[in-house]
């Protein structure tokens, strides 16, 4: 057990270290840092943005910065498209990590109580709807949910469908918010963002799904 843990930590830690310390990692502190860096690639900027978003867990980029920078870089319409592409790429990356990169072993040994509850929640009936809830309700961390889904062998088609639909409201809201900064539409954009995440959270609470997760042992 200890030897396997040490080897896993060493390999994963080395990958994280070399990718994070790479000279190609700009270590952004704001959406403007991302905008300047990605825009520097010219016509390849969309491809670079999607690629960076896909391997974001390795780069330790804050998700919020990438979400907001899409609208600034590409405008409200193209920004939604490229944000969805990057988000789907990241979701696929984490799913594959969970399925083939020791996700089940990580979950069993380090997932804790909530990891077990989310695992049991996803493997039950109505799995598509349950994953959709986890994608739209903002309190569940995106990457761990993806890794857990991969570790339990969640159906790929359902995974892609629920992830895409769950990301769509937030992608639209984030791009609208980014494009409205400094304009008289900003207050309305904040309301749109609140609706995109607040309404699913409200219905998740009212539907009783939150109790299903908390009550699982």
C-alpha positions in Angstrom: 0.0 0.0 0.0 2.7 2.5 1.0 4.9 1.6 -1.9 2.0 2.1 -4.4 1.1 5.4 -2.8 4.7 6.6 -2.9 5.1 5.7 -6.6 1.7 7.2 -7.6 2.5 10.5 -5.7 6.0 10.6 -7.3 4.8 10.1 -10.8 1.8 12.5 -10.6 3.8 15.0 -8.6 6.6 15.0 -11.3 4.0 15.5 -14.1 2.4 18.4 -12.2 5.8 20.0 -11.4 7.3 19.9 -14.9 4.0 21.1 -16.5 3.5 23.9 -13.9 7.2 25.0 -14.1 7.2 24.9 -17.9 8.2 28.2 -19.6 5.0 27.9 -21.6 2.9 28.3 -18.4 2.2 32.0 -18.0 1.0 31.7 -14.4 -1.9 34.1 -14.9 -3.3 36.2 -12.0 -6.2 37.7 -14.0 -8.4 37.3 -17.0 -6.3 40.1 -18.7 -3.1 38.0 -18.2 -4.8 35.1 -20.1 -6.1 37.5 -22.8 -2.7 38.9 -23.5 -1.0 35.5 -23.5 -3.6 33.7 -25.7 -4.0 36.7 -28.1 -0.2 36.5 -28.7 -0.8 33.3 -30.7 -2.7 35.1 -33.3 -4.9 32.9 -35.5 -4.0 30.0 -33.2 -5.5 31.7 -30.2 -8.7 29.6 -30.1 -6.8 26.4 -30.4 -4.4 27.5 -27.7 -7.3 28.5 -25.4 -9.0 25.2 -25.8 -5.8 23.3 -25.2 -4.9 25.2 -22.1 -8.4 24.7 -20.7 -8.2 21.0 -21.4 -5.0 20.5 -19.3 -6.0 23.2 -16.8 -5.8 20.8 -13.8 -2.1 20.3 -14.5 -1.4 24.0 -15.0 -3.3 24.9 -11.8 -5.1 27.6 -13.5 -8.1 29.1 -11.7 -11.2 28.1 -13.6 -12.9 31.4 -13.1 -10.1 33.2 -14.9 -10.4 31.0 -18.0 -14.2 31.2 -17.9 -14.2 35.0 -17.9 -11.4 35.4 -20.4 -13.3 33.5 -23.2 -15.8 36.4 -23.7 -13.0 39.0 -23.6 -10.9 37.1 -26.2 -13.5 35.9 -28.6 -16.7 37.9 -28.0 -20.0 36.7 -26.6 -20.9 34.1 -29.3 -17.5 32.6 -30.1 -16.6 32.9 -26.5 -19.4 30.5 -25.5 -18.3 28.0 -28.1 -14.7 28.0 -27.2 -15.5 27.9 -23.5 -17.7 24.9 -24.0 -15.0 23.2 -26.1 -12.4 23.8 -23.5 -14.7 22.7 -20.7 -15.5 19.5 -22.5 -11.8 18.9 -23.1 -11.1 19.3 -19.4 -14.0 17.1 -18.5 -12.7 14.4 -20.8 -9.2 14.7 -19.5 -10.4 14.3 -15.9 -12.7 11.4 -16.8 -9.8 9.6 -18.5 -7.6 10.3 -15.5 -10.3 8.8 -13.3 -10.8 5.7 -15.4 -7.3 4.9 -16.4 -5.1 6.9 -14.1 -5.8 5.3 -10.8 -9.1 7.1 -10.1 -10.8 4.2 -8.4 -7.8 3.6 -6.1 -7.7 7.3 -5.2 -11.4 7.4 -4.5 -11.2 4.3 -2.3 -8.2 5.6 -0.3 -8.6 9.3 -0.3 -12.1 10.2 -1.4 -13.5 10.4 2.1 -17.1 10.3 3.0 -18.2 12.7 0.3 -16.3 10.9 -2.4 -18.1 7.7 -1.4 -21.5 9.5 -1.4 -20.9 11.0 -4.8 -19.8 7.6 -6.2 -22.8 5.8 -4.8 -25.1 8.6 -6.1 -23.8 8.4 -9.7 -23.9 4.6 -10.0 -27.6 4.5 -9.1 -30.6 4.9 -11.3 -31.3 8.1 -13.4 -27.5 8.6 -13.7 -27.8 11.2 -16.5 -30.1 13.4 -14.4 -27.9 13.0 -11.3 -24.7 14.0 -13.2 -26.6 17.0 -14.7 -27.5 18.1 -11.2 -23.8 17.9 -10.2 -22.8 19.9 -13.2 -25.3 22.7 -12.7 -25.3 23.1 -8.9 -22.2 25.3 -8.2 -21.3 23.7 -4.9 -19.8 20.5 -6.4 -16.1 20.8 -7.5 -15.9 20.2 -11.3 -12.7 18.2 -11.6 -13.3 15.7 -8.7 -16.8 15.0 -10.1 -15.3 14.2 -13.5 -12.6 11.9 -11.9 -15.2 10.1 -9.8 -17.4 9.6 -12.9 -14.4 8.1 -14.7 -13.5 5.9 -11.8 -16.9 4.3 -11.7 -17.0 3.8 -15.5 -19.9 6.2 -16.0 -21.5 5.7 -19.5 -19.5 7.9 -21.9 -22.5 9.1 -24.0 -24.4 10.1 -20.9 -21.3 11.7 -19.4 -20.8 13.9 -22.5 -24.5 14.8 -22.8 -25.0 15.7 -19.1 -21.7 17.6 -19.0 -22.4 19.7 -22.0 -26.0 20.6 -20.9 -24.8 21.3 -17.4 -22.0 23.7 -18.6 -24.2 25.6 -21.1 -26.0 28.0 -18.7 -22.8 28.9 -17.0 -20.9 29.4 -20.2 -23.5 31.8 -21.5 -23.6 33.7 -18.2 -19.8 34.0 -17.8 -19.4 35.3 -21.4 -22.2 37.8 -20.9 -20.6 39.0 -17.7 -17.2 39.4 -19.2 -18.5 41.3 -22.1 -20.5 43.7 -19.9 -17.7 44.8 -17.6 -17.5 48.6 -17.7 -20.9 49.0 -19.4 -24.4 49.7 -18.1 -25.2 46.0 -18.7 -23.0 44.8 -15.9 -25.7 44.7 -13.2 -28.0 42.7 -15.5 -25.1 40.3 -16.3 -24.7 39.7 -12.6 -28.4 38.8 -12.4 -28.0 36.4 -15.3 -25.1 34.8 -13.6 -27.1 34.4 -10.4 -30.0 32.9 -12.3 -27.7 30.4 -14.2 -26.4 29.0 -10.9 -29.0 30.0 -8.3 -32.1 28.5 -10.1 -30.5 25.0 -10.4 -29.3 25.2 -6.8 -32.8 26.1 -5.6 -34.5 23.3 -7.6 -31.8 20.8 -6.4 -32.7 21.7 -2.8 -36.5 21.6 -3.4 -36.4 18.3 -5.4 -34.8 16.4 -2.5 -31.7 15.4 -4.5 -29.5 17.0 -1.9 -31.0 14.7 0.8 -30.2 11.6 -1.4 -26.5 12.5 -1.4 -26.3 13.4 2.3 -28.2 10.3 3.4 -25.9 7.9 1.5 -23.4 6.1 3.7 
